[in-house]
Amino acid sequence: MKLTMIAACDRAWGIGRANSLGWHEPADLAHFKQRTMGQHLIMGRRTFESLPTTLRGRTIHVLSRSEDGNGLNIQAAIEVGHDNGLSEMLVAGGGEIYRQLEPFCSHAEITRIPGQFNCDTFMPNLSELGWRLFAEKLLTPTLIIEFWRKV
Ligand SMILES: NC(=O)c1ccc[n+]([C@@H]2O[C@H](COP(=O)([O-])OP(=O)(O)OC[C@H]3O[C@@H](n4cnc5c(N)ncnc54)[C@H](OP(=O)(O)O)[C@@H]3O)[C@@H](O)[C@H]2O)c1
């Protein structure tokens, strides 16, 4: 099963501020919806709670260490994918989750948000970790989707 990180990052790999996104990019939100529809997503409890709406049409596996029984750990989330015979799960943040799941991921799809947004949360700099940028696609005249692979 392929694990793919999906994220929007500013040029400093910032992904958010004050538990929300630091920008408003409707085209990227539409891209996220289209790319994730029908898919299984792994996300941290803080990101899950920051969602403005429920993500209909997607199956979300929320990671949490709380003892109320609703959260999964990393291994349990990945096992759900194997148990269901999935070909891919999407790792959808936030910062803690990208950092901990990066070693298990082979692909990443990054919407590059132009500029720098004084973020307080980051995803790992994939270039520094030895990943390779192998393709780019224009989403809008100013937004690029970067396709990364672990070398
Ligand atoms: N730009 C993007 O594409 C994008 C995407 C997603 C999120 N974000 C942004 O990222 C920020 C949130 O990221 P964050 O780093 O603060 O939080 P996060 O990664 O969304 O969630 C952290 C929480 O996940 C749980 N967790 C972490 N490691 C775990 C493990 N090993 N096992 C089980 N549970 C675990 C814990 O929940 P408990 O506290 O319940 O134990 C922890 O508090 C927000 O600003 C959000 O807007 C941006």
The ligand as an SDF file (V2000), in Angstrom:
LIG
                    3D

 48 52  0  0  0  0  0  0  0  0999 V2000
   -1.3770   23.2200    4.8710 N   0  0  0  0  0  0  0  0  0  0  0  0
   -1.8260   21.9710    4.9850 C   0  0  0  0  0  0  0  0  0  0  0  0
   -1.8910   21.2290    3.9940 O   0  0  0  0  0  0  0  0  0  0  0  0
   -2.2710   21.4640    6.3130 C   0  0  0  0  0  0  0  0  0  0  0  0
   -2.7970   20.1740    6.4440 C   0  0  0  0  0  0  0  0  0  0  0  0
   -3.1830   19.7220    7.6930 C   0  0  0  0  0  0  0  0  0  0  0  0
   -3.0360   20.5510    8.8010 C   0  0  0  0  0  0  0  0  0  0  0  0
   -2.5170   21.7880    8.6430 N   0  0  0  0  0  0  0  0  0  0  0  0
   -2.3160   22.6740    9.7970 C   0  0  0  0  0  0  0  0  0  0  0  0
   -1.4930   21.9980   10.7510 O   0  0  0  0  0  0  0  0  0  0  0  0
   -1.8010   22.5030   12.0490 C   0  0  0  0  0  0  0  0  0  0  0  0
   -2.0960   21.3420   12.9780 C   0  0  0  0  0  0  0  0  0  0  0  0
   -0.9290   20.5200   13.0790 O   0  0  0  0  0  0  0  0  0  0  0  0
   -0.3730   20.0710   14.5230 P   0  0  0  0  0  0  0  0  0  0  0  0
    1.0150   19.5650   14.3300 O   0  0  0  0  0  0  0  0  0  0  0  0
   -0.5950   21.1600   15.5130 O   0  0  0  0  0  0  0  0  0  0  0  0
   -1.3720   18.9110   14.9580 O   0  0  0  0  0  0  0  0  0  0  0  0
   -1.8100   17.5540   14.1810 P   0  0  0  0  0  0  0  0  0  0  0  0
   -0.6000   16.8980   13.6300 O   0  0  0  0  0  0  0  0  0  0  0  0
   -2.9690   17.8260   13.3010 O   0  0  0  0  0  0  0  0  0  0  0  0
   -2.4110   16.7010   15.4090 O   0  0  0  0  0  0  0  0  0  0  0  0
   -1.6310   16.4500   16.5490 C   0  0  0  0  0  0  0  0  0  0  0  0
   -2.3710   15.4760   17.4210 C   0  0  0  0  0  0  0  0  0  0  0  0
   -2.3670   14.1850   16.8190 O   0  0  0  0  0  0  0  0  0  0  0  0
   -2.2890   13.1910   17.8410 C   0  0  0  0  0  0  0  0  0  0  0  0
   -1.0550   12.4360   17.6370 N   0  0  0  0  0  0  0  0  0  0  0  0
    0.1680   12.8900   17.2920 C   0  0  0  0  0  0  0  0  0  0  0  0
    1.0450   11.8860   17.2100 N   0  0  0  0  0  0  0  0  0  0  0  0
    0.3570   10.7460   17.5080 C   0  0  0  0  0  0  0  0  0  0  0  0
    0.7200    9.3860   17.5970 C   0  0  0  0  0  0  0  0  0  0  0  0
    1.9710    8.9600   17.3660 N   0  0  0  0  0  0  0  0  0  0  0  0
   -0.2400    8.4760   17.9480 N   0  0  0  0  0  0  0  0  0  0  0  0
   -1.5000    8.8800   18.1790 C   0  0  0  0  0  0  0  0  0  0  0  0
   -1.8990   10.1690   18.1210 N   0  0  0  0  0  0  0  0  0  0  0  0
   -0.9750   11.0920   17.7820 C   0  0  0  0  0  0  0  0  0  0  0  0
   -2.3230   13.9280   19.1610 C   0  0  0  0  0  0  0  0  0  0  0  0
   -3.7010   14.0330   19.5210 O   0  0  0  0  0  0  0  0  0  0  0  0
   -4.1800   14.0630   21.0820 P   0  0  0  0  0  0  0  0  0  0  0  0
   -3.7210   15.3930   21.5940 O   0  0  0  0  0  0  0  0  0  0  0  0
   -5.6690   13.9190   20.9900 O   0  0  0  0  0  0  0  0  0  0  0  0
   -3.5130   12.9030   21.7560 O   0  0  0  0  0  0  0  0  0  0  0  0
   -1.7580   15.2830   18.8050 C   0  0  0  0  0  0  0  0  0  0  0  0
   -2.1380   16.3060   19.6880 O   0  0  0  0  0  0  0  0  0  0  0  0
   -2.9670   23.4510   11.8590 C   0  0  0  0  0  0  0  0  0  0  0  0
   -2.4900   24.7880   11.7540 O   0  0  0  0  0  0  0  0  0  0  0  0
   -3.5810   23.0150   10.5410 C   0  0  0  0  0  0  0  0  0  0  0  0
   -4.3040   24.0400    9.9000 O   0  0  0  0  0  0  0  0  0  0  0  0
   -2.1550   22.2610    7.4330 C   0  0  0  0  0  0  0  0  0  0  0  0
  1  2  1  0
  2  3  2  0
  2  4  1  0
  4  5  1  0
  4 48  2  0
  5  6  2  0
  6  7  1  0
  7  8  2  0
  8  9  1  0
  8 48  1  0
  9 10  1  0
  9 46  1  0
 10 11  1  0
 11 12  1  0
 11 44  1  0
 12 13  1  0
 13 14  1  0
 14 15  2  0
 14 16  1  0
 14 17  1  0
 17 18  1  0
 18 19  2  0
 18 20  1  0
 18 21  1  0
 21 22  1  0
 22 23  1  0
 23 24  1  0
 23 42  1  0
 24 25  1  0
 25 26  1  0
 25 36  1  0
 26 27  1  0
 26 35  1  0
 27 28  2  0
 28 29  1  0
 29 30  1  0
 29 35  2  0
 30 31  1  0
 30 32  2  0
 32 33  1  0
 33 34  2  0
 34 35  1  0
 36 37  1  0
 36 42  1  0
 37 38  1  0
 38 39  2  0
 38 40  1  0
 38 41  1  0
 42 43  1  0
 44 45  1  0
 44 46  1  0
 46 47  1  0
M  CHG  2   8   1  16  -1
M  END
$$$$
